[in-house]
């Protein structure tokens, strides 16, 4: 299939397909005599995998490693599981940070309800946010 057909089948733009080629995520397609790209039948499925892996939080470099493992004949499942475990650990840490930030924001908003803007100190900027 040609690049336009692949773009339609995979739901990404032709520009994205070219980018994936440059990054080595898609193998170079066969070129017709007129220079048009001719993609293998599995190219759309590969693009769907790339997009799904990105949605799961994997970086393109990590996805590239997974694809290389598969191309070398190895099942990359244990490697993917390890990558996903790392992503989950990072997400959970970020969630803890966000929960702490939420608590701080709620406390600031609550304390700000008692602040009279007319009585704010001139040496500060805003009494709602304390200067340590």
SELO-470585 format. One record per residue (C-alpha): residue number from 1; z negated, y, x. Coordinates in nm, 2 decimals. Layout:
<nodes>
{NUM, {Z, Y, X}}
...
</nodes>
This chain:
<nodes>
{1, {0.00, 0.00, 0.00}}
{2, {0.06, 0.36, 0.11}}
{3, {-0.21, 0.61, 0.17}}
{4, {-0.18, 0.77, -0.18}}
{5, {-0.21, 0.43, -0.34}}
{6, {-0.51, 0.35, -0.13}}
{7, {-0.67, 0.68, -0.21}}
{8, {-0.63, 0.62, -0.58}}
{9, {-0.75, 0.26, -0.56}}
{10, {-1.06, 0.34, -0.35}}
{11, {-1.15, 0.67, -0.51}}
{12, {-1.15, 0.87, -0.19}}
{13, {-0.90, 1.13, -0.07}}
{14, {-0.62, 1.07, 0.18}}
{15, {-0.80, 1.30, 0.42}}
{16, {-1.11, 1.08, 0.40}}
{17, {-0.90, 0.77, 0.47}}
{18, {-0.75, 0.94, 0.78}}
{19, {-1.10, 1.04, 0.89}}
{20, {-1.22, 0.68, 0.86}}
{21, {-0.92, 0.57, 1.07}}
{22, {-1.00, 0.82, 1.34}}
{23, {-1.36, 0.71, 1.34}}
{24, {-1.25, 0.34, 1.37}}
{25, {-1.40, 0.24, 1.04}}
{26, {-1.05, 0.14, 0.91}}
{27, {-0.81, -0.04, 1.14}}
{28, {-0.49, 0.15, 1.22}}
{29, {-0.24, 0.07, 0.95}}
{30, {0.11, -0.06, 1.01}}
{31, {0.36, 0.22, 1.03}}
{32, {0.69, 0.19, 0.85}}
{33, {1.01, 0.31, 1.01}}
{34, {0.98, 0.65, 0.83}}
{35, {0.62, 0.68, 0.97}}
{36, {0.44, 0.61, 0.64}}
{37, {0.12, 0.42, 0.67}}
{38, {0.11, 0.07, 0.52}}
{39, {-0.24, -0.06, 0.45}}
{40, {-0.36, -0.42, 0.43}}
{41, {-0.47, -0.54, 0.09}}
{42, {-0.84, -0.54, 0.20}}
{43, {-0.85, -0.17, 0.29}}
{44, {-0.97, -0.06, -0.06}}
{45, {-1.26, -0.31, -0.05}}
{46, {-1.35, -0.20, 0.30}}
{47, {-1.36, 0.17, 0.19}}
{48, {-1.58, 0.07, -0.11}}
{49, {-1.81, -0.11, 0.14}}
{50, {-1.82, 0.20, 0.36}}
{51, {-1.90, 0.43, 0.06}}
{52, {-2.17, 0.19, -0.07}}
{53, {-2.33, 0.17, 0.27}}
{54, {-2.33, 0.55, 0.29}}
{55, {-2.50, 0.56, -0.05}}
{56, {-2.77, 0.33, 0.08}}
{57, {-2.84, 0.58, 0.36}}
{58, {-2.65, 0.42, 0.65}}
{59, {-2.48, 0.65, 0.90}}
{60, {-2.12, 0.61, 0.98}}
{61, {-2.21, 0.49, 1.33}}
{62, {-2.44, 0.22, 1.18}}
{63, {-2.16, 0.12, 0.93}}
{64, {-1.92, 0.09, 1.23}}
{65, {-2.16, -0.15, 1.40}}
{66, {-2.18, -0.36, 1.09}}
{67, {-1.80, -0.37, 1.06}}
{68, {-1.77, -0.47, 1.43}}
{69, {-2.01, -0.75, 1.38}}
{70, {-1.81, -0.88, 1.09}}
{71, {-1.48, -0.85, 1.28}}
{72, {-1.63, -1.04, 1.57}}
{73, {-1.69, -1.33, 1.33}}
{74, {-2.06, -1.28, 1.29}}
{75, {-2.23, -1.24, 0.95}}
{76, {-2.40, -0.89, 0.98}}
{77, {-2.66, -0.95, 0.70}}
{78, {-2.97, -0.97, 0.93}}
{79, {-2.85, -0.65, 1.11}}
{80, {-2.79, -0.48, 0.77}}
{81, {-3.14, -0.59, 0.65}}
{82, {-3.29, -0.44, 0.96}}
{83, {-3.11, -0.11, 0.91}}
{84, {-3.22, -0.10, 0.55}}
{85, {-3.58, -0.17, 0.64}}
{86, {-3.57, 0.13, 0.88}}
{87, {-3.42, 0.35, 0.61}}
{88, {-3.69, 0.24, 0.36}}
{89, {-3.96, 0.32, 0.61}}
{90, {-3.82, 0.66, 0.67}}
{91, {-3.78, 0.73, 0.29}}
{92, {-4.14, 0.62, 0.23}}
{93, {-4.26, 0.85, 0.51}}
{94, {-4.06, 1.14, 0.36}}
{95, {-4.20, 1.07, 0.02}}
{96, {-4.56, 1.09, 0.16}}
{97, {-4.46, 1.43, 0.32}}
{98, {-4.32, 1.55, -0.01}}
{99, {-4.63, 1.45, -0.20}}
{100, {-4.84, 1.64, 0.04}}
{101, {-4.61, 1.94, 0.01}}
{102, {-4.63, 1.91, -0.37}}
{103, {-5.01, 1.92, -0.36}}
{104, {-5.00, 2.23, -0.14}}
{105, {-4.76, 2.41, -0.37}}
{106, {-4.96, 2.33, -0.68}}
{107, {-5.28, 2.46, -0.50}}
{108, {-5.10, 2.78, -0.39}}
{109, {-4.96, 2.84, -0.74}}
{110, {-5.30, 2.77, -0.90}}
{111, {-5.48, 3.01, -0.65}}
{112, {-5.20, 3.27, -0.70}}
{113, {-5.28, 3.29, -1.07}}
{114, {-5.60, 3.47, -0.98}}
{115, {-5.44, 3.71, -0.74}}
{116, {-5.40, 4.07, -0.87}}
{117, {-5.09, 4.21, -0.70}}
{118, {-5.24, 4.56, -0.71}}
{119, {-5.53, 4.44, -0.50}}
{120, {-5.33, 4.26, -0.23}}
{121, {-5.44, 4.37, 0.12}}
{122, {-5.21, 4.61, 0.29}}
{123, {-5.24, 4.42, 0.62}}
{124, {-5.10, 4.11, 0.47}}
{125, {-4.77, 4.04, 0.30}}
{126, {-4.88, 3.83, 0.00}}
{127, {-5.23, 3.71, -0.07}}
{128, {-5.11, 3.39, -0.24}}
{129, {-5.00, 3.25, 0.10}}
{130, {-5.29, 3.27, 0.33}}
{131, {-5.25, 3.36, 0.69}}
{132, {-5.45, 3.11, 0.91}}
</nodes>
